[in-house]
Amino acid sequence: MDIDADSAGVRVPPPLAYLGTLLAGLAIDRFSFWHMGIPLPHWIERTVWGLALAGGFAIMLTAVGLFKKANTEARPWKTSTALVTDGVYRWTRNPMYLGMALIYLGFAVCADSLVSLLLLVPLIFWITRNVIEREEAYMTAKFGDEYRAYRERVGRWF
């Protein structure tokens, strides 16, 4: 991974962090002597699974499309050339990470993996600390008052 000097300097691609954590949770659940399923009826699990996957992919793909439209990088280790604040960015500053979290949730629920579901909590804290906070510092330095005003209007996750 080639990290641009003019970037947030994120060192681990967020999709790999989500995927790696999900796979670790599934492996722990599968190969441990105890399996703790999610204590919900299967019809609720399937509903959550479908809504989380559909919502997550819709949010993520919309966000990526807005970055392409603005002709700027979506990858947090590359240089940003524009501040995107419309579309899904009007109600969350991090729709891609929110989308990935929803997709993760959908797969964890579909696999009936309580371990994977529980690992989502520390993963979100890790993403916030190691990715989002780096991006926020970079965007503040790069876009100044325009980004500060955006941060005041729109929440980090919601």
Contacts in CASP RR format, 6 or more apart in sequence:
PFRMAT RR
TARGET T0000
AUTHOR 0000-0000-0000
METHOD contacts of the structure
MODEL  1
MDIDADSAGVRVPPPLAYLGTLLAGLAIDRFSFWHMGIPLPHWIERTVWG
LALAGGFAIMLTAVGLFKKANTEARPWKTSTALVTDGVYRWTRNPMYLGM
ALIYLGFAVCADSLVSLLLLVPLIFWITRNVIEREEAYMTAKFGDEYRAY
RERVGRWF
1 11 0 8 1.000
1 13 0 8 1.000
1 77 0 8 1.000
2 77 0 8 1.000
3 9 0 8 1.000
3 10 0 8 1.000
3 11 0 8 1.000
3 77 0 8 1.000
4 77 0 8 1.000
4 78 0 8 1.000
4 79 0 8 1.000
6 79 0 8 1.000
6 142 0 8 1.000
7 76 0 8 1.000
7 77 0 8 1.000
7 78 0 8 1.000
7 79 0 8 1.000
7 80 0 8 1.000
7 138 0 8 1.000
8 76 0 8 1.000
8 77 0 8 1.000
8 80 0 8 1.000
8 131 0 8 1.000
8 134 0 8 1.000
8 135 0 8 1.000
8 137 0 8 1.000
8 138 0 8 1.000
8 139 0 8 1.000
9 76 0 8 1.000
9 77 0 8 1.000
9 134 0 8 1.000
9 138 0 8 1.000
10 76 0 8 1.000
10 77 0 8 1.000
10 130 0 8 1.000
10 131 0 8 1.000
10 134 0 8 1.000
10 135 0 8 1.000
11 77 0 8 1.000
11 130 0 8 1.000
12 130 0 8 1.000
12 131 0 8 1.000
13 75 0 8 1.000
13 77 0 8 1.000
14 76 0 8 1.000
14 96 0 8 1.000
14 97 0 8 1.000
14 100 0 8 1.000
14 127 0 8 1.000
14 131 0 8 1.000
15 100 0 8 1.000
17 123 0 8 1.000
17 126 0 8 1.000
17 127 0 8 1.000
17 131 0 8 1.000
18 100 0 8 1.000
18 101 0 8 1.000
18 103 0 8 1.000
18 104 0 8 1.000
18 123 0 8 1.000
18 127 0 8 1.000
21 104 0 8 1.000
21 116 0 8 1.000
21 119 0 8 1.000
21 120 0 8 1.000
21 123 0 8 1.000
22 104 0 8 1.000
22 107 0 8 1.000
22 108 0 8 1.000
22 116 0 8 1.000
22 119 0 8 1.000
24 119 0 8 1.000
25 113 0 8 1.000
25 115 0 8 1.000
25 116 0 8 1.000
25 119 0 8 1.000
26 111 0 8 1.000
26 113 0 8 1.000
26 115 0 8 1.000
26 116 0 8 1.000
28 115 0 8 1.000
29 35 0 8 1.000
29 36 0 8 1.000
29 37 0 8 1.000
29 111 0 8 1.000
29 113 0 8 1.000
29 114 0 8 1.000
29 115 0 8 1.000
29 116 0 8 1.000
32 115 0 8 1.000
36 114 0 8 1.000
36 115 0 8 1.000
37 112 0 8 1.000
37 113 0 8 1.000
37 114 0 8 1.000
38 45 0 8 1.000
38 108 0 8 1.000
38 109 0 8 1.000
38 112 0 8 1.000
38 113 0 8 1.000
38 114 0 8 1.000
38 117 0 8 1.000
39 114 0 8 1.000
40 48 0 8 1.000
40 109 0 8 1.000
45 109 0 8 1.000
45 110 0 8 1.000
45 112 0 8 1.000
46 110 0 8 1.000
48 105 0 8 1.000
48 106 0 8 1.000
48 109 0 8 1.000
49 106 0 8 1.000
49 107 0 8 1.000
49 109 0 8 1.000
49 110 0 8 1.000
50 106 0 8 1.000
52 102 0 8 1.000
52 103 0 8 1.000
52 105 0 8 1.000
52 106 0 8 1.000
52 109 0 8 1.000
53 102 0 8 1.000
53 103 0 8 1.000
53 106 0 8 1.000
53 107 0 8 1.000
55 99 0 8 1.000
55 102 0 8 1.000
56 98 0 8 1.000
56 99 0 8 1.000
56 100 0 8 1.000
56 102 0 8 1.000
56 103 0 8 1.000
57 99 0 8 1.000
57 103 0 8 1.000
59 88 0 8 1.000
59 92 0 8 1.000
59 95 0 8 1.000
59 96 0 8 1.000
59 98 0 8 1.000
59 99 0 8 1.000
59 102 0 8 1.000
60 95 0 8 1.000
60 96 0 8 1.000
60 99 0 8 1.000
60 100 0 8 1.000
60 103 0 8 1.000
62 87 0 8 1.000
62 88 0 8 1.000
62 95 0 8 1.000
63 74 0 8 1.000
63 84 0 8 1.000
63 88 0 8 1.000
63 89 0 8 1.000
63 95 0 8 1.000
63 96 0 8 1.000
63 99 0 8 1.000
64 74 0 8 1.000
64 96 0 8 1.000
66 84 0 8 1.000
66 86 0 8 1.000
66 87 0 8 1.000
66 88 0 8 1.000
66 89 0 8 1.000
67 73 0 8 1.000
67 74 0 8 1.000
67 84 0 8 1.000
68 74 0 8 1.000
70 81 0 8 1.000
70 82 0 8 1.000
70 84 0 8 1.000
71 81 0 8 1.000
71 82 0 8 1.000
72 80 0 8 1.000
72 81 0 8 1.000
72 82 0 8 1.000
72 84 0 8 1.000
73 79 0 8 1.000
73 80 0 8 1.000
73 81 0 8 1.000
74 96 0 8 1.000
76 131 0 8 1.000
76 134 0 8 1.000
76 135 0 8 1.000
80 138 0 8 1.000
80 139 0 8 1.000
80 142 0 8 1.000
83 139 0 8 1.000
83 143 0 8 1.000
83 146 0 8 1.000
83 147 0 8 1.000
83 150 0 8 1.000
85 150 0 8 1.000
85 154 0 8 1.000
88 95 0 8 1.000
89 95 0 8 1.000
89 154 0 8 1.000
90 154 0 8 1.000
91 154 0 8 1.000
91 158 0 8 1.000
92 98 0 8 1.000
92 154 0 8 1.000
92 155 0 8 1.000
92 156 0 8 1.000
92 157 0 8 1.000
92 158 0 8 1.000
93 150 0 8 1.000
93 151 0 8 1.000
93 154 0 8 1.000
93 155 0 8 1.000
93 156 0 8 1.000
93 157 0 8 1.000
94 132 0 8 1.000
94 156 0 8 1.000
94 157 0 8 1.000
97 127 0 8 1.000
97 131 0 8 1.000
97 132 0 8 1.000
97 157 0 8 1.000
98 157 0 8 1.000
98 158 0 8 1.000
101 120 0 8 1.000
101 123 0 8 1.000
101 124 0 8 1.000
101 127 0 8 1.000
104 116 0 8 1.000
104 120 0 8 1.000
104 123 0 8 1.000
105 117 0 8 1.000
105 120 0 8 1.000
107 116 0 8 1.000
108 116 0 8 1.000
108 117 0 8 1.000
108 120 0 8 1.000
109 117 0 8 1.000
128 156 0 8 1.000
132 156 0 8 1.000
136 151 0 8 1.000
139 147 0 8 1.000
140 147 0 8 1.000
140 148 0 8 1.000
140 151 0 8 1.000
END
